[in-house]
């Protein structure tokens, strides 16, 4: 910021925020202030520049849980049926204690073989309609780990977001056989490789971000050491109305 190019005040800077040599700067802009943004490429390299503007409305937490006893969850019982969580299909799901050391309760799916061909899904319905003018961005985050198979049978594990009509808008799939990560969009060709892989028994933070004003979705995976951008600004649906 400033009135002279040779006497500017630095607001923020970054070079290579992750292993993929992508740079990212985030700052809180103030109304009425002019900001000069400089972008340069190492040794003359070129690439895409993405500028995101988000309204300064205070974030609203739609749902948050640690599956703890103080919230009313009971360990060693099925998750489905507790505190508004529901399921379809069959198979193992429940609340366990200290699967992640020193982090209390965790919810899990898998472990017990399903009795039908219908995939097991467990979710809590939120019925949230995004405000595309003031709060268009919806962000989901979770600490997760996938355990290796002990019987030679390998499953796919998915995180999916649906609209109120039951259409799947965004989905990530973790293939526990190949350890590859895939994504799928509502109007896309099905599950597409992200080019990224995961490791068994590793604790990750998964973040899925959906911007309904721009109709775009992104996903990152963080093993607390490296940030892996798996999906970046993909169209959620061909229709702007979701």
MDAnalysis code that builds the backbone (N, CA, C; Angstrom):
import MDAnalysis as mda
import numpy as np

u = mda.Universe.empty(726, n_residues=242, atom_resindex=np.repeat(np.arange(242), 3), trajectory=True)
u.add_TopologyAttr("name", ["N", "CA", "C"] * 242)
u.add_TopologyAttr("resid", np.arange(1, 243))
u.add_TopologyAttr("resname", ["UNK", "UNK", "UNK", "UNK", "UNK", "UNK", "UNK", "UNK", "UNK", "UNK", "UNK", "UNK", "UNK", "UNK", "UNK", "UNK", "UNK", "UNK", "UNK", "UNK", "UNK", "UNK", "UNK", "UNK", "UNK", "UNK", "UNK", "UNK", "UNK", "UNK", "UNK", "UNK", "UNK", "UNK", "UNK", "UNK", "UNK", "UNK", "UNK", "UNK", "UNK", "UNK", "UNK", "UNK", "UNK", "UNK", "UNK", "UNK", "UNK", "UNK", "UNK", "UNK", "UNK", "UNK", "UNK", "UNK", "UNK", "UNK", "UNK", "UNK", "UNK", "UNK", "UNK", "UNK", "UNK", "UNK", "UNK", "UNK", "UNK", "UNK", "UNK", "UNK", "UNK", "UNK", "UNK", "UNK", "UNK", "UNK", "UNK", "UNK", "UNK", "UNK", "UNK", "UNK", "UNK", "UNK", "UNK", "UNK", "UNK", "UNK", "UNK", "UNK", "UNK", "UNK", "UNK", "UNK", "UNK", "UNK", "UNK", "UNK", "UNK", "UNK", "UNK", "UNK", "UNK", "UNK", "UNK", "UNK", "UNK", "UNK", "UNK", "UNK", "UNK", "UNK", "UNK", "UNK", "UNK", "UNK", "UNK", "UNK", "UNK", "UNK", "UNK", "UNK", "UNK", "UNK", "UNK", "UNK", "UNK", "UNK", "UNK", "UNK", "UNK", "UNK", "UNK", "UNK", "UNK", "UNK", "UNK", "UNK", "UNK", "UNK", "UNK", "UNK", "UNK", "UNK", "UNK", "UNK", "UNK", "UNK", "UNK", "UNK", "UNK", "UNK", "UNK", "UNK", "UNK", "UNK", "UNK", "UNK", "UNK", "UNK", "UNK", "UNK", "UNK", "UNK", "UNK", "UNK", "UNK", "UNK", "UNK", "UNK", "UNK", "UNK", "UNK", "UNK", "UNK", "UNK", "UNK", "UNK", "UNK", "UNK", "UNK", "UNK", "UNK", "UNK", "UNK", "UNK", "UNK", "UNK", "UNK", "UNK", "UNK", "UNK", "UNK", "UNK", "UNK", "UNK", "UNK", "UNK", "UNK", "UNK", "UNK", "UNK", "UNK", "UNK", "UNK", "UNK", "UNK", "UNK", "UNK", "UNK", "UNK", "UNK", "UNK", "UNK", "UNK", "UNK", "UNK", "UNK", "UNK", "UNK", "UNK", "UNK", "UNK", "UNK", "UNK", "UNK", "UNK", "UNK", "UNK", "UNK", "UNK", "UNK", "UNK", "UNK", "UNK", "UNK", "UNK", "UNK", "UNK", "UNK"])
u.atoms.positions = np.array([
    [0.848, -1.188, 0.000],
    [0.000, 0.000, 0.000],
    [0.882, 1.235, 0.000],
    [0.287, 2.373, -0.409],
    [1.038, 3.621, -0.424],
    [0.759, 4.410, -1.680],
    [1.247, 5.644, -1.710],
    [0.984, 6.534, -2.843],
    [2.123, 6.580, -3.840],
    [3.298, 6.015, -3.477],
    [4.442, 6.013, -4.386],
    [4.971, 4.589, -4.535],
    [5.207, 4.180, -5.757],
    [5.650, 2.814, -6.022],
    [6.998, 2.538, -5.366],
    [7.850, 3.546, -5.259],
    [9.177, 3.330, -4.670],
    [9.183, 3.485, -3.146],
    [7.973, 3.653, -2.556],
    [7.899, 3.788, -1.095],
    [6.632, 3.104, -0.578],
    [6.446, 1.841, -0.971],
    [5.253, 1.097, -0.575],
    [5.458, 0.407, 0.770],
    [4.352, 0.151, 1.462],
    [4.368, -0.591, 2.717],
    [3.908, -2.017, 2.461],
    [4.723, -3.000, 2.857],
    [4.400, -4.409, 2.610],
    [3.212, -4.856, 3.469],
    [2.234, -5.490, 2.831],
    [1.068, -6.035, 3.526],
    [1.218, -7.537, 3.717],
    [1.736, -8.229, 2.719],
    [1.922, -9.672, 2.815],
    [2.724, -10.175, 1.639],
    [3.400, -11.305, 1.849],
    [4.188, -11.899, 0.762],
    [4.323, -13.394, 1.010],
    [4.637, -14.139, -0.054],
    [4.847, -15.580, 0.074],
    [5.612, -16.087, -1.138],
    [6.430, -17.115, -0.909],
    [7.112, -17.814, -1.987],
    [7.084, -19.309, -1.668],
    [6.363, -20.057, -2.496],
    [6.283, -21.513, -2.349],
    [5.674, -21.920, -1.021],
    [4.335, -21.828, -0.954],
    [3.639, -22.188, 0.280],
    [3.668, -23.680, 0.557],
    [3.877, -24.507, -0.476],
    [3.918, -25.965, -0.302],
    [4.979, -26.593, -1.176],
    [4.974, -27.933, -1.240],
    [5.975, -28.653, -2.016],
    [5.792, -28.483, -3.518],
    [4.608, -28.023, -3.956],
    [4.356, -27.906, -5.393],
    [4.792, -26.564, -5.963],
    [5.508, -25.782, -5.185],
    [6.052, -24.493, -5.625],
    [4.953, -23.504, -6.016],
    [3.807, -23.613, -5.363],
    [2.731, -22.652, -5.539],
    [2.776, -21.643, -4.400],
    [2.648, -20.361, -4.735],
    [2.691, -19.306, -3.726],
    [1.280, -18.816, -3.427],
    [1.038, -18.407, -2.183],
    [-0.296, -17.959, -1.780],
    [-0.182, -16.898, -0.695],
    [-0.887, -15.799, -0.890],
    [-0.924, -14.716, 0.088],
    [-2.382, -14.442, 0.446],
    [-2.661, -14.338, 1.730],
    [-4.008, -13.990, 2.199],
    [-3.894, -12.789, 3.143],
    [-4.766, -11.794, 2.962],
    [-4.760, -10.654, 3.873],
    [-6.163, -10.058, 3.934],
    [-6.435, -9.348, 4.996],
    [-7.732, -8.691, 5.188],
    [-7.676, -7.298, 4.583],
    [-8.402, -7.088, 3.496],
    [-8.407, -5.792, 2.818],
    [-9.311, -4.808, 3.546],
    [-8.928, -3.550, 3.529],
    [-9.688, -2.483, 4.179],
    [-10.334, -1.614, 3.101],
    [-11.611, -1.318, 3.283],
    [-12.339, -0.511, 2.307],
    [-11.682, 0.846, 2.098],
    [-11.569, 1.245, 0.830],
    [-11.026, 2.554, 0.502],
    [-9.526, 2.590, 0.321],
    [-8.840, 1.471, 0.616],
    [-7.381, 1.418, 0.465],
    [-7.032, 0.781, -0.877],
    [-6.070, 1.371, -1.575],
    [-5.581, 0.809, -2.839],
    [-4.421, -0.132, -2.561],
    [-4.506, -1.349, -3.101],
    [-3.451, -2.348, -2.907],
    [-2.768, -2.628, -4.237],
    [-1.456, -2.621, -4.219],
    [-0.661, -2.985, -5.383],
    [-0.172, -4.421, -5.200],
    [-0.465, -5.258, -6.175],
    [-0.109, -6.677, -6.070],
    [0.923, -7.006, -7.147],
    [2.079, -7.480, -6.706],
    [3.149, -7.837, -7.629],
    [3.310, -9.353, -7.661],
    [3.367, -9.924, -8.867],
    [3.559, -11.365, -9.042],
    [4.738, -11.573, -9.973],
    [5.654, -12.436, -9.581],
    [6.849, -12.673, -10.383],
    [7.104, -14.169, -10.467],
    [7.767, -14.595, -11.531],
    [8.110, -15.995, -11.718],
    [9.604, -16.213, -11.623],
    [10.007, -17.285, -10.960],
    [11.429, -17.577, -10.790],
    [12.094, -17.786, -12.151],
    [13.173, -17.041, -12.390],
    [13.966, -17.193, -13.607],
    [13.108, -17.060, -14.865],
    [12.108, -16.152, -14.808],
    [11.273, -15.906, -15.973],
    [10.135, -16.877, -16.177],
    [9.905, -17.779, -15.210],
    [8.811, -18.747, -15.342],
    [7.462, -18.039, -15.312],
    [6.459, -18.641, -15.977],
    [5.125, -18.071, -16.040],
    [4.100, -19.074, -15.522],
    [2.930, -18.580, -15.143],
    [1.872, -19.460, -14.658],
    [0.593, -18.685, -14.440],
    [-0.405, -19.372, -13.901],
    [-1.718, -18.768, -13.678],
    [-1.740, -17.998, -12.359],
    [-2.528, -16.933, -12.337],
    [-2.736, -16.132, -11.133],
    [-4.222, -16.179, -10.798],
    [-4.560, -16.497, -9.551],
    [-5.949, -16.557, -9.124],
    [-6.160, -15.552, -7.994],
    [-7.068, -14.604, -8.187],
    [-7.398, -13.606, -7.181],
    [-8.782, -13.905, -6.630],
    [-8.882, -14.130, -5.319],
    [-10.159, -14.421, -4.674],
    [-10.543, -13.261, -3.763],
    [-11.779, -12.812, -3.881],
    [-12.317, -11.779, -3.004],
    [-13.472, -12.392, -2.222],
    [-13.413, -12.316, -0.904],
    [-14.453, -12.895, -0.057],
    [-15.018, -11.823, 0.850],
    [-16.333, -11.818, 1.061],
    [-16.921, -10.826, 1.966],
    [-16.421, -11.024, 3.386],
    [-16.444, -9.950, 4.154],
    [-15.872, -9.968, 5.500],
    [-16.898, -10.334, 6.568],
    [-17.958, -11.043, 6.175],
    [-18.958, -11.455, 7.156],
    [-18.354, -12.441, 8.149],
    [-18.791, -12.360, 9.387],
    [-18.282, -13.250, 10.421],
    [-18.659, -14.691, 10.107],
    [-17.730, -15.632, 10.207],
    [-18.040, -17.036, 9.902],
    [-19.102, -17.587, 10.852],
    [-19.915, -18.483, 10.317],
    [-20.938, -19.169, 11.103],
    [-20.618, -20.660, 11.122],
    [-20.572, -21.253, 12.291],
    [-20.326, -22.690, 12.399],
    [-21.659, -23.414, 12.245],
    [-21.780, -24.206, 11.177],
    [-23.010, -24.939, 10.926],
    [-23.102, -26.187, 11.798],
    [-21.971, -26.863, 11.981],
    [-21.951, -28.075, 12.796],
    [-20.506, -28.373, 13.173],
    [-20.306, -28.781, 14.406],
    [-18.972, -29.146, 14.875],
    [-19.117, -30.193, 15.971],
    [-18.264, -31.203, 15.933],
    [-18.310, -32.219, 16.977],
    [-16.959, -32.898, 17.129],
    [-16.691, -33.336, 18.338],
    [-15.546, -34.191, 18.616],
    [-15.995, -35.584, 19.014],
    [-17.329, -35.834, 18.912],
    [-17.937, -37.125, 19.261],
    [-17.685, -37.477, 20.733],
    [-17.592, -36.469, 21.568],
    [-17.222, -36.707, 22.953],
    [-18.436, -37.038, 23.839],
    [-18.151, -37.633, 24.977],
    [-19.174, -37.982, 25.958],
    [-19.898, -36.738, 26.454],
    [-19.173, -35.625, 26.592],
    [-19.781, -34.381, 27.067],
    [-20.815, -33.842, 26.077],
    [-20.743, -34.284, 24.810],
    [-21.724, -33.878, 23.803],
    [-22.890, -34.857, 23.734],
    [-22.810, -35.940, 24.491],
    [-23.885, -36.923, 24.485],
    [-23.607, -38.166, 23.669],
    [-22.398, -38.305, 23.134],
    [-22.050, -39.500, 22.368],
    [-21.581, -40.609, 23.310],
    [-21.912, -41.851, 22.952],
    [-21.580, -43.006, 23.772],
    [-20.590, -43.882, 23.023],
    [-19.448, -44.137, 23.630],
    [-18.411, -44.955, 22.999],
    [-18.849, -46.414, 22.939],
    [-18.250, -47.144, 21.990],
    [-18.498, -48.580, 21.799],
    [-19.933, -48.874, 21.378],
    [-20.591, -47.889, 20.782],
    [-21.891, -48.084, 20.172],
    [-21.882, -47.486, 18.775],
    [-22.860, -47.873, 17.947],
    [-22.946, -47.359, 16.581],
    [-23.103, -45.846, 16.586],
    [-22.458, -45.186, 15.614],
    [-22.635, -43.744, 15.461],
    [-24.043, -43.435, 14.972],
    [-24.516, -44.190, 13.957],
    [-25.866, -43.986, 13.434],
    [-26.880, -44.186, 14.552],
    [-27.756, -43.208, 14.714],
    [-28.740, -43.255, 15.774],
    [-28.390, -42.366, 16.952],
    [-27.149, -41.860, 16.988],
    [-26.754, -40.955, 18.058],
    [-26.744, -39.510, 17.558],
    [-27.354, -38.627, 18.331],
    [-27.258, -37.175, 18.107],
    [-27.510, -36.776, 16.650],
    [-28.599, -37.261, 16.069],
    [-29.067, -36.892, 14.724],
    [-28.279, -37.541, 13.591],
    [-27.296, -38.376, 13.872],
    [-26.574, -39.075, 12.809],
    [-27.424, -40.226, 12.293],
    [-27.478, -40.375, 10.966],
    [-28.279, -41.416, 10.344],
    [-27.419, -42.176, 9.338],
    [-27.939, -43.276, 8.809],
    [-27.151, -44.091, 7.880],
    [-28.055, -44.753, 6.862],
    [-27.429, -45.195, 5.768],
    [-28.054, -46.094, 4.811],
    [-27.031, -47.175, 4.494],
    [-27.505, -48.368, 4.100],
    [-26.593, -49.476, 3.879],
    [-26.218, -50.130, 5.196],
    [-25.347, -51.106, 5.116],
    [-24.933, -51.853, 6.303],
    [-23.416, -51.881, 6.406],
    [-22.930, -52.212, 7.572],
    [-21.493, -52.272, 7.805],
    [-21.136, -51.608, 9.111],
    [-19.871, -51.687, 9.460],
    [-19.442, -51.178, 10.751],
    [-19.403, -49.666, 10.812],
    [-19.898, -49.104, 11.894],
    [-19.732, -47.688, 12.203],
    [-19.936, -47.527, 13.695],
    [-19.265, -46.557, 14.286],
    [-19.404, -46.411, 15.721],
    [-18.550, -45.305, 16.296],
    [-18.515, -45.251, 17.619],
    [-17.701, -44.309, 18.374],
    [-16.653, -45.118, 19.130],
    [-15.398, -44.745, 18.985],
    [-14.304, -45.408, 19.688],
    [-13.544, -44.383, 20.513],
    [-12.727, -44.874, 21.415],
    [-11.971, -44.000, 22.315],
    [-10.482, -44.124, 22.029],
    [-9.834, -42.980, 21.793],
    [-8.379, -42.904, 21.645],
    [-7.838, -43.668, 20.433],
    [-8.621, -43.715, 19.321],
    [-8.028, -44.194, 18.068],
    [-6.895, -43.257, 17.647],
    [-7.106, -41.956, 17.893],
    [-6.046, -40.966, 17.747],
    [-5.546, -40.669, 19.160],
    [-4.330, -41.002, 19.488],
    [-3.841, -40.862, 20.864],
    [-4.041, -39.448, 21.414],
    [-4.579, -39.394, 22.627],
    [-4.761, -38.141, 23.367],
    [-5.786, -37.200, 22.741],
    [-6.629, -37.710, 21.817],
    [-7.636, -36.864, 21.186],
    [-9.057, -37.314, 21.505],
    [-9.224, -38.105, 22.571],
    [-10.565, -38.447, 23.021],
    [-11.277, -39.423, 22.104],
    [-12.574, -39.143, 21.836],
    [-13.393, -40.023, 21.008],
    [-13.188, -39.739, 19.521],
    [-13.391, -40.780, 18.717],
    [-13.442, -40.638, 17.269],
    [-14.583, -41.496, 16.727],
    [-15.152, -41.059, 15.607],
    [-16.130, -41.877, 14.900],
    [-15.401, -42.684, 13.836],
    [-15.960, -43.854, 13.479],
    [-15.324, -44.673, 12.443],
    [-16.388, -45.341, 11.577],
    [-15.986, -45.682, 10.350],
    [-16.779, -46.549, 9.479],
    [-15.863, -47.648, 8.986],
    [-16.469, -48.783, 8.612],
    [-15.686, -49.941, 8.204],
    [-15.581, -50.933, 9.339],
    [-14.529, -51.721, 9.345],
    [-14.206, -52.703, 10.378],
    [-15.095, -53.944, 10.289],
    [-16.423, -53.756, 10.199],
    [-17.352, -54.873, 10.121],
    [-17.892, -54.969, 8.702],
    [-17.860, -56.158, 8.122],
    [-18.275, -56.361, 6.734],
    [-19.765, -56.099, 6.556],
    [-20.168, -55.378, 5.487],
    [-21.601, -55.153, 5.240],
    [-22.307, -56.443, 4.861],
    [-23.610, -56.468, 5.068],
    [-24.404, -57.652, 4.746],
    [-25.164, -57.513, 3.442],
    [-25.066, -56.330, 2.792],
    [-25.700, -56.104, 1.489],
    [-24.684, -55.443, 0.562],
    [-25.083, -55.312, -0.719],
    [-24.198, -54.674, -1.698],
    [-24.276, -53.151, -1.647],
    [-25.249, -52.614, -0.915],
    [-25.379, -51.162, -0.825],
    [-24.262, -50.591, 0.027],
    [-23.524, -49.601, -0.498],
    [-22.438, -49.002, 0.302],
    [-22.974, -48.369, 1.580],
    [-22.186, -48.431, 2.622],
    [-22.560, -47.798, 3.878],
    [-22.321, -46.297, 3.804],
    [-23.323, -45.525, 4.161],
    [-23.186, -44.081, 4.277],
    [-23.668, -43.664, 5.655],
    [-22.926, -42.781, 6.300],
    [-23.300, -42.248, 7.610],
    [-23.146, -40.734, 7.543],
    [-24.185, -39.997, 7.980],
    [-24.110, -38.540, 7.860],
    [-25.038, -37.869, 8.864],
    [-24.821, -36.585, 9.027],
    [-25.728, -35.751, 9.810],
    [-26.298, -34.695, 8.859],
    [-27.619, -34.623, 8.673],
    [-28.210, -33.652, 7.741],
    [-28.163, -32.241, 8.313],
    [-27.794, -31.273, 7.471],
    [-27.682, -29.884, 7.924],
    [-28.716, -28.968, 7.286],
    [-29.089, -29.250, 6.015],
    [-30.092, -28.436, 5.322],
    [-29.744, -26.942, 5.359],
    [-28.540, -26.628, 4.914],
    [-28.071, -25.242, 4.882],
    [-28.169, -24.700, 3.464],
    [-28.742, -23.519, 3.316],
    [-28.811, -22.856, 2.017],
    [-27.800, -21.704, 2.004],
    [-26.729, -21.800, 1.187],
    [-25.688, -20.757, 1.192],
    [-26.236, -19.395, 0.768],
    [-25.759, -18.360, 1.418],
    [-26.064, -16.980, 1.060],
    [-24.986, -16.530, 0.081],
    [-25.298, -16.537, -1.204],
    [-24.287, -16.256, -2.222],
    [-23.843, -14.804, -2.233],
    [-24.563, -13.919, -1.541],
    [-24.175, -12.510, -1.491],
    [-23.253, -12.201, -0.321],
    [-23.527, -12.788, 0.849],
    [-22.794, -12.418, 2.054],
    [-21.915, -13.531, 2.619],
    [-22.359, -14.782, 2.518],
    [-21.579, -15.912, 3.018],
    [-21.640, -17.060, 2.008],
    [-20.968, -16.881, 0.858],
    [-21.079, -17.880, -0.210],
    [-20.203, -19.114, -0.013],
    [-19.231, -19.027, 0.897],
    [-18.246, -20.102, 1.027],
    [-18.637, -21.028, 2.176],
    [-18.676, -22.331, 1.878],
    [-18.915, -23.354, 2.887],
    [-17.668, -24.225, 2.967],
    [-17.134, -24.389, 4.162],
    [-15.889, -25.147, 4.339],
    [-16.118, -26.293, 5.319],
    [-15.679, -27.472, 4.918],
    [-15.771, -28.664, 5.749],
    [-14.360, -29.131, 6.066],
    [-14.098, -29.456, 7.331],
    [-12.778, -29.964, 7.697],
    [-12.928, -31.092, 8.701],
    [-12.000, -32.035, 8.662],
    [-12.062, -33.186, 9.553],
    [-10.655, -33.754, 9.719],
    [-10.361, -34.264, 10.914],
    [-9.158, -35.055, 11.121],
    [-9.492, -36.500, 10.800],
    [-8.714, -37.148, 9.958],
    [-9.036, -38.492, 9.501],
    [-7.774, -39.328, 9.333],
    [-7.947, -40.631, 9.436],
    [-6.888, -41.594, 9.138],
    [-7.557, -42.852, 8.611],
    [-6.889, -43.535, 7.702],
    [-7.408, -44.784, 7.129],
    [-6.490, -45.918, 7.543],
    [-7.068, -46.913, 8.195],
    [-6.277, -48.052, 8.670],
    [-6.098, -49.065, 7.543],
    [-4.947, -49.722, 7.547],
    [-4.666, -50.740, 6.542],
    [-5.541, -51.967, 6.781],
    [-5.777, -52.725, 5.722],
    [-6.573, -53.946, 5.842],
    [-5.774, -55.044, 6.530],
    [-6.481, -55.854, 7.316],
    [-5.842, -56.992, 7.975],
    [-6.306, -58.324, 7.403],
    [-7.259, -58.277, 6.443],
    [-7.775, -59.523, 5.868],
    [-7.655, -59.583, 4.351],
    [-6.922, -58.623, 3.756],
    [-6.727, -58.626, 2.308],
    [-7.873, -58.040, 1.517],
    [-8.911, -57.515, 2.196],
    [-10.041, -56.874, 1.525],
    [-9.890, -55.361, 1.667],
    [-9.898, -54.648, 0.519],
    [-9.622, -53.213, 0.534],
    [-10.838, -52.436, 0.052],
    [-11.245, -51.451, 0.828],
    [-12.434, -50.655, 0.524],
    [-12.061, -49.291, -0.045],
    [-13.078, -48.630, -0.616],
    [-13.003, -47.206, -0.937],
    [-13.709, -46.441, 0.179],
    [-13.104, -45.348, 0.624],
    [-13.721, -44.490, 1.633],
    [-13.947, -43.115, 1.006],
    [-15.144, -42.575, 1.186],
    [-15.497, -41.335, 0.508],
    [-16.036, -40.293, 1.482],
    [-15.706, -39.030, 1.186],
    [-16.347, -37.872, 1.805],
    [-17.159, -37.196, 0.715],
    [-18.447, -37.008, 0.929],
    [-19.309, -36.433, -0.103],
    [-20.185, -35.335, 0.479],
    [-20.504, -34.349, -0.359],
    [-21.393, -33.251, -0.002],
    [-22.589, -33.284, -0.951],
    [-23.785, -33.242, -0.392],
    [-25.018, -33.298, -1.176],
    [-25.809, -32.016, -1.001],
    [-26.602, -31.666, -2.029],
    [-27.533, -30.558, -1.846],
    [-28.839, -31.093, -1.271],
    [-29.803, -30.214, -1.062],
    [-31.038, -30.607, -0.394],
    [-31.942, -31.458, -1.281],
    [-31.616, -31.546, -2.590],
    [-32.358, -32.425, -3.494],
    [-31.750, -33.824, -3.556],
    [-30.668, -34.027, -2.802],
    [-30.025, -35.334, -2.811],
    [-28.988, -35.509, -3.895],
    [-28.624, -34.431, -4.613],
    [-27.591, -34.508, -5.650],
    [-26.216, -34.382, -5.001],
    [-25.315, -35.268, -5.374],
    [-23.955, -35.185, -4.847],
    [-23.197, -34.096, -5.599],
    [-22.762, -33.065, -4.873],
    [-22.078, -31.940, -5.496],
    [-20.579, -32.171, -5.600],
    [-20.015, -32.794, -4.587],
    [-18.551, -32.891, -4.497],
    [-18.223, -34.151, -3.712],
    [-17.268, -34.925, -4.193],
    [-16.916, -36.159, -3.495],
    [-15.432, -36.440, -3.651],
    [-14.817, -36.916, -2.580],
    [-13.437, -37.400, -2.607],
    [-13.444, -38.872, -2.244],
    [-12.673, -39.670, -2.978],
    [-12.610, -41.111, -2.723],
    [-11.171, -41.515, -2.439],
    [-10.989, -42.276, -1.358],
    [-9.680, -42.784, -0.957],
    [-9.674, -44.294, -1.188],
    [-8.911, -44.746, -2.185],
    [-8.848, -46.158, -2.550],
    [-7.815, -46.846, -1.670],
    [-8.260, -47.665, -0.752],
    [-7.342, -48.284, 0.202],
    [-6.566, -49.448, -0.404],
    [-6.824, -49.767, -1.676],
    [-6.045, -50.789, -2.375],
    [-4.810, -50.160, -3.015],
    [-5.024, -49.118, -3.827],
    [-3.916, -48.458, -4.529],
    [-3.375, -47.253, -3.764],
    [-4.110, -46.809, -2.742],
    [-3.785, -45.608, -1.955],
    [-3.881, -44.333, -2.788],
    [-4.624, -44.383, -3.908],
    [-4.851, -43.204, -4.732],
    [-6.070, -42.432, -4.235],
    [-6.104, -41.125, -4.551],
    [-7.212, -40.256, -4.178],
    [-7.898, -39.772, -5.455],
    [-9.222, -39.853, -5.482],
    [-10.017, -39.451, -6.641],
    [-11.024, -38.386, -6.212],
    [-11.555, -37.644, -7.199],
    [-12.633, -36.710, -6.920],
    [-13.726, -36.879, -7.968],
    [-14.947, -36.471, -7.610],
    [-16.075, -36.495, -8.537],
    [-16.924, -35.256, -8.308],
    [-17.475, -34.710, -9.396],
    [-18.341, -33.545, -9.353],
    [-19.715, -33.921, -9.892],
    [-20.726, -33.115, -9.591],
    [-22.103, -33.449, -9.945],
    [-22.263, -33.718, -11.437],
    [-21.728, -32.848, -12.284],
    [-21.900, -33.002, -13.726],
    [-20.619, -33.490, -14.405],
    [-19.742, -34.118, -13.631],
    [-18.474, -34.585, -14.176],
    [-18.566, -35.988, -14.750],
    [-17.440, -36.520, -15.232],
    [-17.414, -37.849, -15.867],
    [-17.342, -39.009, -14.890],
    [-17.490, -38.765, -13.617],
    [-17.297, -39.808, -12.604],
    [-16.060, -39.502, -11.790],
    [-15.477, -40.518, -11.190],
    [-14.319, -40.304, -10.332],
    [-13.052, -40.164, -11.173],
    [-12.318, -39.075, -10.898],
    [-11.123, -38.700, -11.667],
    [-9.924, -38.705, -10.720],
    [-8.783, -39.268, -11.125],
    [-7.609, -39.252, -10.241],
    [-7.138, -37.830, -9.957],
    [-6.810, -37.555, -8.704],
    [-6.237, -36.257, -8.360],
    [-4.735, -36.225, -8.624],
    [-4.138, -37.411, -8.807],
    [-2.689, -37.493, -8.937],
    [-1.971, -37.563, -7.609],
    [-2.740, -37.586, -6.514],
    [-2.159, -37.627, -5.179],
    [-2.456, -38.971, -4.506],
    [-1.628, -39.320, -3.519],
    [-1.760, -40.577, -2.790],
    [-1.769, -40.283, -1.292],
    [-2.261, -41.245, -0.511],
    [-2.244, -41.118, 0.937],
    [-1.522, -42.312, 1.536],
    [-1.222, -42.229, 2.815],
    [-0.565, -43.310, 3.534],
    [-1.486, -43.831, 4.630],
    [-1.496, -45.133, 4.822],
    [-2.266, -45.719, 5.919],
    [-1.707, -45.282, 7.266],
    [-2.593, -45.239, 8.248],
    [-2.237, -44.940, 9.637],
    [-1.701, -43.521, 9.839],
    [-1.845, -42.661, 8.834],
    [-1.370, -41.282, 8.933],
    [-2.542, -40.354, 9.226],
    [-2.371, -39.462, 10.201],
    [-3.412, -38.513, 10.572],
    [-3.353, -37.309, 9.636],
    [-4.461, -37.060, 8.944],
    [-4.554, -35.951, 8.006],
    [-5.658, -34.988, 8.444],
    [-5.511, -33.724, 8.037],
    [-6.635, -32.795, 8.077],
    [-7.134, -32.612, 6.649],
    [-8.353, -33.018, 6.409],
    [-8.985, -32.844, 5.108],
    [-9.840, -31.585, 5.142],
    [-9.686, -30.716, 4.135],
    [-10.485, -29.494, 4.036],
    [-11.121, -29.438, 2.646],
    [-12.435, -29.360, 2.615],
    [-13.172, -29.183, 1.360],
    [-13.822, -27.805, 1.405],
    [-13.564, -26.979, 0.387],
    [-14.086, -25.621, 0.331],
    [-14.957, -25.467, -0.910],
    [-16.183, -24.994, -0.701],
    [-17.102, -24.771, -1.824],
    [-17.549, -23.318, -1.833],
    [-17.289, -22.649, -2.945],
    [-17.676, -21.248, -3.116],
    [-18.902, -21.223, -4.029],
    [-20.084, -21.018, -3.447],
    [-21.313, -21.090, -4.222],
    [-21.581, -19.817, -5.013],
    [-20.892, -18.725, -4.709],
    [-21.009, -17.530, -5.535],
    [-20.274, -17.733, -6.858],
    [-19.142, -18.421, -6.795],
    [-18.345, -18.683, -7.998],
    [-18.578, -20.084, -8.543],
    [-19.361, -20.921, -7.818],
    [-19.668, -22.274, -8.257],
    [-18.400, -23.112, -8.401],
    [-17.500, -22.989, -7.428],
    [-16.225, -23.677, -7.490],
    [-15.952, -24.455, -6.206],
    [-15.250, -25.577, -6.357],
    [-14.887, -26.387, -5.204],
    [-13.419, -26.736, -5.200],
    [-12.834, -26.837, -4.002],
    [-11.421, -27.188, -3.846],
    [-11.278, -28.122, -2.655],
    [-10.166, -28.859, -2.618],
    [-9.914, -29.765, -1.492],
    [-8.419, -29.867, -1.259],
    [-8.037, -29.870, 0.025],
    [-6.638, -30.037, 0.398],
    [-6.535, -31.122, 1.464],
    [-5.350, -31.725, 1.534],
    [-5.057, -32.738, 2.540],
    [-3.748, -32.345, 3.206],
    [-3.759, -32.270, 4.538],
    [-2.603, -31.785, 5.286],
    [-2.208, -32.843, 6.306],
    [-0.968, -33.366, 6.181],
    [-0.498, -34.358, 7.155],
    [0.243, -33.692, 8.313],
    [-0.028, -32.398, 8.517],
    [0.563, -31.566, 9.561],
    [2.016, -31.211, 9.267],
    [2.520, -31.670, 8.105],
    [3.858, -31.274, 7.655],
    [3.794, -30.649, 6.265],
    [2.994, -31.257, 5.381],
    [2.876, -30.781, 4.010],
    [1.406, -30.603, 3.654],
    [1.097, -29.542, 2.909],
    [-0.246, -29.283, 2.423],
    [-0.348, -29.776, 0.987],
    [-1.284, -30.700, 0.736],
    [-1.442, -31.298, -0.583],
    [-2.705, -30.731, -1.222],
    [-2.588, -29.897, -2.279],
    [-3.786, -29.412, -2.973],
    [-4.276, -30.475, -3.951],
    [-5.365, -31.165, -3.623],
    [-5.845, -32.275, -4.447],
    [-6.773, -31.806, -5.567],
    [-7.655, -30.871, -5.249],
    [-8.606, -30.326, -6.217],
    [-8.600, -28.815, -6.061],
    [-8.453, -28.095, -7.174],
    [-8.361, -26.641, -7.113],
    [-9.359, -26.007, -8.063],
    [-10.349, -25.314, -7.495],
    [-11.309, -24.504, -8.255],
    [-11.966, -25.265, -9.407],
    [-12.551, -26.411, -9.108],
    [-13.306, -27.158, -10.102],
    [-14.783, -26.734, -10.029],
    [-15.500, -26.680, -11.183],
    [-16.916, -26.313, -11.150],
    [-17.732, -27.362, -10.409],
    [-18.497, -26.930, -9.408],
    [-19.311, -27.858, -8.630],
    [-20.401, -28.482, -9.493],
    [-21.034, -27.649, -10.328],
    [-22.097, -28.124, -11.201],
    [-22.193, -27.176, -12.382],
    [-22.765, -27.658, -13.491],
    [-22.902, -26.792, -14.671],
    [-23.956, -25.714, -14.440],
    [-24.806, -25.904, -13.455],
    [-25.812, -24.917, -13.124],
    [-25.357, -24.091, -11.927],
    [-25.580, -22.784, -11.998],
    [-25.195, -21.914, -10.888],
    [-26.137, -22.072, -9.704],
    [-27.291, -22.680, -9.921],
    [-28.261, -22.884, -8.843],
    [-28.065, -24.269, -8.250],
    [-27.674, -24.319, -6.980],
    [-27.427, -25.599, -6.329],
    [-28.303, -25.729, -5.081],
])
